[in-house]
Amino acid sequence: MKVIICGAGQVGWQIARHLSGERNDVTVVDNNPDLVRRATDSLDVSGITGHASYPDVLERAGARDADMIIAATHSDEVNMVTCQVAHSVFSIRRKIARLRAKSYLEAIYSDLFRADHLPIDVVISPETEVAEAALQRLAAPATFDTESFFDGKAQLLGIAIDADCPIVNTPLRQLTDLFSTLRAIVVGVRREGQLFAPESNDQIFVGDEVYVFCVTEDMGRTIEIFGKRQKRPERVVIIGGGNVGLGVARQLESRTERVRVKVIEKSRAFAERAADALDRTIVLNGDGLDADVLEEAGIGNADAVLTLTDDDKTNLLAAVRAKGMGARMSIALTNDPTLVSLMGQLDIDAYINPRAVTVSSILRHVRHGRVRGVYSIGDAEAELIEAQVLGTSPIAGKTVRDIAFPEGVLVGGILKGDKVVKPEGATRIEEGDVIALFALSGDVNEVERLLQVSIDYF
């Protein structure tokens, strides 16, 4: 497949990294020559320097025979015009655009985005995706990462292992004997910064970060078994009243269960906007790092604090200060994946990486075919892929134990009809089943071969 990626920033680079690693013909376009050079030097991609919306630039990028264009520059307007040019001039079949402005997003529900008006097949809203990720973290406060699969019937949970975890030093193969009815599987373990797919004789140690795939009905029990307590927050403080913070507050207000929310926003204009948009939420105009402001917000009684400003260091420091003043849980937004390793040392309970969230959202639409979902784990270290099994797939009709999965691949769960099945060695994978596979980044190609999904992307 030939793909043009417009924008070589963090999101564009990661998408190029994924798709070029899967042997697609990828061309990166950006008006910053340094970003183009970084992409071409580190990835197996072609690079064009220029404005992505210019027809001559897209011509040089190979738009005449491109299958897909992904417009992920920092400008909404450039992204929209790029898709229009890709459609009108070059007839590119699939067009994906990243849009941030609320006004444009509201127009999605009107007639603006139609083939005869503004032809965008998929609109990705980073703020909306990140707000949803923040809400998912709140829904599972004992985890540092979470994502839904099988239409909400299953969950991927990221759990940090503490000293009071009852299954520390227990081989994974014994978990089935100890908890025979638990529908959960450890699919990934990060130890000393290294992520790997565990084997049955591997043990879990204090300090590990584990990724567990479980049936949603068993989520509470799974979290308890791994030494965590699950309590939905009733008092939430949000630091940062921008698009993400405002989106989270709106969602919390709309819930039937009562959640008391307070928002702290440094900008007076943004604070006034948030106050006008929210009904039951108290909005404070002040610095989220100021102890007096935090005390006024009742941080000592907060069940959770979310630091959602556009500055990573502010988010980390605010989360640390809030925890120090009595907040029971902290969730920090960080764009820099190298800061994730500091979370444990700083006693920050969970994090949200906007880049990973956006990349996962785009990949879900890039790998369309039989792939129903893709979640990028960590700094693109691995993926959790949800896909339907084709009759021509090499795994169709075989038992799990008879399939030659790479060492970095584990089956997390299988959806048979409307029932989620915990995979065992004797479990047979049939045509039409939906399977969830954990795959280290280097093994994604082999997974797509086994699923036979790399040919049909859309």
N, C-alpha and C positions, 0 to 999 in steps of 0.2 A: 504494500500500500504506500502511495506517495502522499506525504503530509507536509503542509507548510505551517510553521508555527510563527506567528507574529508577536514579537516581544520575547527578549532573551533574558528577562529578569528571573527572579527566583522560581516563579511558577512555570514560565516558559522553558527554563533550563531543565527543570525536573521532568516535565512532559517529554522534552526532547531526549532526555536520558532514558526514560522508560521505553519510548517507541523506537529509538535507534538501537537499543539493546535487544529489541525483538525483531531486528533485521528489516525494519521498515525504512523506506527512502525518505529521510527527513531533511528539510531545509528550514533554517532559522533566519528570520528577518528582524532587524532592529536598526534604529538610526544611530545607535551608540556603537562605534566600531570596536571598543574594548569588550563589550558584552558579546558581540558576534565572535570576536577572536577567542574569548574564553570558551564559548560553546564549541567552536571548530577544533580548538586545541585539545579539549578534554573529552569530546564525544565524537562518534562516527557520524557526523552530520555535515551538510553543506551550509554556508553562511552567506547572506547578502546584507550589505549595509545600505540603509535607505528607509524612507517613510513607508510603512506597511500598506497604507491606503493608496499609494501611487500605482496606477496600472503598469507603468514601465518597470517598477521595482518588482511587482508580482510576476510580471512576464519573465524577468531574469531569474526569479525564484522557481520557475517551472510551473506556473499556474495553469498553463494550457492542458497539461495532462495530470494535474493533481486530483486526488480522490477526496481530500478533506483539507480544510483550513481552520486553524484555531487562532482566534484573535484575542491575545492576552496581553496587550500593551497596557500602559498605565492610564490611557485615555479612553473613556467610553466612546467618545465621538469617533476616534480613529478606528476602534474596534467595529463600530457599526458601519462606517463607510467601507472598511476593508471587506466586510461580508457582502455589502451591496456590490462592490466592484467584482468580487469573486463570483457572484451570481450573474450579474448583468454582462460582464465582459468575458469571463472565462468559463462560465457554466459549471463551477465546482459543485459537486453534489451535496456535500455535507459541510455545514458552516456552524462553528461554535464560537460564541462571543462571551467575554467576561465583562459584565456591567456592574457598576457600583451605585450610580445615582438612583435615588428612590423614585424620582419622576419617571425615568425610563422603565424601571421595574414595574411600576404601576401600569404602564402602557402595555405590558405583556398581555394583560387581560383585556385589552382593547383590540382593534384591528391593525395596530401598528406593525406587528411582526407577522407579516404574511408575505408569501412569495411575490405578490404583485406590488407590495409596499416596501417593507424592509426585510429582506429574506434572511432571517437567522433561524436555524433549525433548533439550536439549544442555547439558552441563556444561562450563564453561571453567575450567581451573585455571591461573591466572597463573604460579604457581611451576613447575608442570610444563612449561608452554610455554616459560618463560624458561630453565629447565634444558636443555631440548632445543635451544634456540637457542645456548646456550653450547657444547654438544657439537658443534653444526654448525660453530661458529667454530673449535673445536679441530681438526675434521676438515679444514679448509682454512685453516691458520694464516697463509698469505700474504695472506688477504683480510680486509677489515674488515666484510664482510657476506656472507651466503650463505643461500640458500633452495632447496629441492628442488622440482621440477615433473615432470609426466608420470610419476608414480609412481616417482620417483627416477632416471628416465632422463635428466633434464636438470637443470642448476643455474643459478641466478642468482648471479653473483660480483661483489662490490664490491671493486675493486682501486685502491689509491692509486698514482699514477704518480710514480716517482722519476726522478732524473737518469740512472740507468743503464738505464732502459727502452729497449730497442732500437728501438721503433717510435714514439718521440717525434717530433713534427713530420711524421709520415707521414699523408697523407690516408686516410681510412677505406676509400675505394674501392680503394686499392692493397693493402689487407690480403688481399683475396681472391686477387690475383695472386701475392703473396709467399707466402701459406700456403693454397694451393688446396684442400688436403684438410682444413683445420681447420674444424670445425663449431661456429663461435662467431660471435656478432654483438654489437657494442657497441650497446646499446639506450638508454643514458642516460649523460650526462656532467654532473658538478657542477663548475662553474668559478667561483671567487670567490663561493661560496655560492649560486649559481644553478644549478638543475637543468634540463636541456633534453634533448630527443631530437635526436641529431646527424643531420646530412645526410651524404651520401656524400663531399662535398668537405671536410668538417670535419676538422681535425687534432687530435691529442692532445698536450697540453702538460704539462710538469713542473708538479706541484701539482694536476693534475686528479684527480678521483675518478670512475672509470668503472664502469658496471654492464654486465657481459658475460653474455649468455645463451649457454650452451654445452651440448653433449652431455656427459653425465657421463664417458664414456670419454675425452673430450678435455680434461677439466678440468686434469690435470697439465700437459699441453702448453700449454694456454691461459695458465696462470699463468706458465710459463716465458717464453712469448713476450712477456708484459707485464713481464718483468724481475724476477720473483719466484722464490724457491726454495721448493719444497714439501717439508717434512720433518715427519712426524708426531711430536708431542711424546712423549717417553718419561718425563720428569720434570715433574710438574705441581704447583704450589702454589696452593691455593684459600684466599683470604682471605674469611672469612665462612662460618660453619657453620650458617646458618639453613636454611630449607626448600630454597632454591635451591642453595646450596653443598652441602648434604647430598645432594640429588638428583643433582647432577653427579658427586659422589664415588662414589655407589652405581653409577651407570651405568659409570663408568670401571673400577670393581672387577669388574663383570660381563663386561667384554670379554675376548676370548680372548687378544689381544695384551697383553703385559705393560706396564702403565703404573704408575709409582711416584707415588703421590699423598700429599701432606701438606696438612692443613687447619689454618688458624689461626683461632681463634674467641675473641673477647674475653670473652664471657659464659661463666662457669664452667658454668652449668646447660646451656647449649646445647652447650658443648664435651663435657660428659659424655654428653649425649644422642647426639651424633655418634659419640663413641668406642664407645658401646654398639651403635650401628646398623651400624658399619663393621667389616670383618674385617681387611683388609690395609692400611688407611690409617692413617697416623700423625696424631693430632690433638693440636695444641698449644694450650694455653689462654694467650692473650696478645693484645697489641695488634698488628694488622697494620701499623701505622705505626712500630712500634718496630724500630729497626735490629738490635738484639740478637736479637729474636724472629725476624726475617727471616733473619738469619744462621744461627740454630739450625735453621731450616727448610731450609737449603741453597739459598737463593734465587740465589746466584751460579752454581749448576749447573742451575737450572731452565730447561727448554725453554719453559715457558709459566707465567704467573701469571694467575689469574682473580680479580678483586676483585668480590665478590658480596655485600657488606653492604647494609643498607637505607639507607645514607647516601651520596649522590652524591659529596660532597666527599671523604669518606674513601676511596671507591673510586678517585677520580682521583689523590689524593695517594699512596695506597698503590701504585698502578700505576706512577707516576713514580718513587717510591723504589725499587721492585723492579727496574725497568729500570736505574736508576742503579747498583744493586748487582750487576748482571750477568745478570738474567733476559733470555732471548733474545726473548720476546714477551710483551706484556701485553694483556689483554682486560678492559675495565672496564664494569660495569653502571651506567647512568645513566638516571634517570627524566626528567631535564630536557633536552629536545631542544636548548635553547639552548647547552648545554655541549658538544654534539657538535663545534662549530667549533673547540674548544680541543684536540681530540684530536691533531691533527697537530702543533700547536705544542708539546704536552707529550710527544711521541714515544710516544703510546699507539697500539698497532697496530690494535685493533678495539674495538668497543663493542656493547653490547646495550641496547636501549631496551625495557623491559618493557611500556610503554604501546603502542608500535608492534606488538610481538609479540602482545599480547592483542587489540588492535584487528583485526589481520590474522586471528587465529583466529576472532573473532566474525563478521567479514565473510564468511568462508568458509561459515558456516552461514546467514547472512542471505540472501546471494545464492545460493540453493541451485540451483534449476532446472537449467540446463545449465552453470552455472559450477561448476567443480571445485576452484578454488583462487583465493585473492586474497592478495597480499602487499603490505602497505603499506610504501612506501619513504621513508626519512627522516622528516621531521615531516609526514606525510601529503601529501608533495609529489607523489607519483605512486603508481601501483599496477602490479603485474605480475599480469595476469588470465589464468587458464587456463580455457578454456571449450570445450565441444563445439559444432560448427557444425551448425545446424539446416538442413533443406532449404529452409525459407522465409526463411532469412537472406539479406540483400542481397549478402553476400560469397560465398555458395555457388555453385560453378561458375565463379568468376572467377579470373583470375590476380592475383598480388599487385600487379603494376604497374597493373592496371585498377581497383583498389579505391581510392576517394577517402578514404583515411585522413586524419584531421586531422594538422597538423604535429607535434603532441605525441604521436603514436602510431607505434610501430614493431612489426613482427612479429618476435618473438625466435626462435620455432621452431614447427614443425608436427608433430604426432604422427599418422602415417598407419598404422593398424593397430598394430603394436608397434615401428615404426621411426620415429626422430626425423629429420626432414628439415630441413636448413638452408634457410630461405626465400630464393628469388631472384625476380627480376622475373617470370620465366616460370612459376614454381611455381603450380599450380592448386589452389585450396582447394575441397575437396569436402565434401558432406554427410557427417557422421559423423567428420570430422577433428577433432582436438583442437588448438586454437591457443593460443599464449602471446603476449599482447599487452602491451607496455609502454605505459602511458598516463599523461600528466600529469593531475593531479587535475581540471583544468578540462575535460578531454576524455573523462572516464569516461562521461558521459551518451551521447555519440556512439558510444562503443564498445559500450555496451549496446544501442543502437538497431541497430547493425550486426550484433550477435550475436542480437538479438531475445530477450534474457533478462530484461528488466526486468519483464515481465508475470508470469512464473512464478518466484517466489522460494522456494517450498517446496511 
